[in-house]
């Protein structure tokens, strides 16, 4: 919906400097919805599930809401890495969407800091559906001072995927510790095969997610319980040190991102890759646009799925126990949204929920397990969903039961930097400036050592924290 009065929004120095350019991008994005959605009462819904097949699937679910309510909905694909700039300029122009879907935790907290969320609407949706039908952890991560910031929808888990056939041949254990990861990367980094491929680009949240995945199990945290920035602590220097060594010595040369890391593993040119659970359908050969092309994959497109192992939690030398990283994504109702926005989100979390999870079940584990009358309704529905695009198949027919169980329970076990220490607004503010990816890129390219990278990241986060006061 169009907005007649722009809500207030706190801009970072970066977004302010780029505002003119950014606004052009936002106008282009919103133009995709319609010439003027407000003219016919259309709800504008941005979705960070921006792949074409997922947008089409989401639109099909939204069309069911339209058939029921008479309210038109336009799903608009939105790039996660551009979200901060796009939402800032949309707010400044008074042109916010009604709803944002598939929104990660950092972005939810960023919108909260900018006071552009309708938290009362989110609270109402959760209350009407039944708070006890949601994962407690998912609700905790999307609440602040008793306010429900957004409606938690689903989760994905970060994975360390490894070639279990190569590990077995080399007599290596599963890479579930810093020592095991480093040893395997060194030993398997031979004959045109990299020991590991992992993200190093400076402008991608995927890099930060990969570092956090390894850091959590080593006691490396963004802040401590008092809110003090701790990225320059000994555990973080160890985490950054491992990451830097892996990137410089045993990974593919050059800046690596979400696409290149997957492509390298799919080509059979890396023994390990850090990626999200969204890789699972692709690795099984169920998508023609992202098929594995390793030598053995020509005869068997599911070769990598059959010969890969999965680590969901890693332990470092300073960690007390293994820990893993995951993401809760939510429906956020924006300030000033049409009244039907709340009805739409309720529909997507109830009547349309199983179909929404079915958009990409490998990366959409339900944060709402069921209804008051049927407590496991959505968990059971997820178990039977088929993954893939060009070929459809239940994930349970491809992957072991322990992998499926780890995915199913991920909404209840997720840990996150800063949010669990009550610093969600700081986490949201870092989304626009990506201090950790920038430091990792400097580390991977040899500009700084591990201690220097930690100091660079810590100083940047400290500066962001000061700007929020």
Secondary structure, DSSP 8 states (H G I E B T S, - for coil): ---SS-------HHHHHTHHHHHHHHHHHHHTT-S-GGGGT-EEEEES--SHHHHHHHHHHHHHHHHHH---EEEEE--GGGHHHHHHHHHHTT---SEEEEE-HHHHHHHHHTT-B-HHHHHHHHHHH-GGGB-HHHHHHTEETTEE-SEEEEEEEEEEEEEHHHHHHHT---S-BHHHHHHHHHHT--TT-BS-B----TT-HHHHHHHHHHHHTTT--SB-TT--B-TTSHHHHHHHHHHHHHHHHSS-SS---HHHHHHHHHTT-BSEEEEETTHHHHHTT--GGG---SGGGGT-TTHHHHTEEEE--BB-TT-SS-B-BEEEEEEEEBTT--THHHHHHHHHTTTTHHHHHTTSGGG-EESB---SS-TTHHHHHHHT-EE-SSS-EEGGGTS-HHHHHHHHTHHHH-B-TTTTTT-HHHHHHHTTT-HHHHHHHHHHTTSS-HHHHHHHHHHHHHHHHHHT-
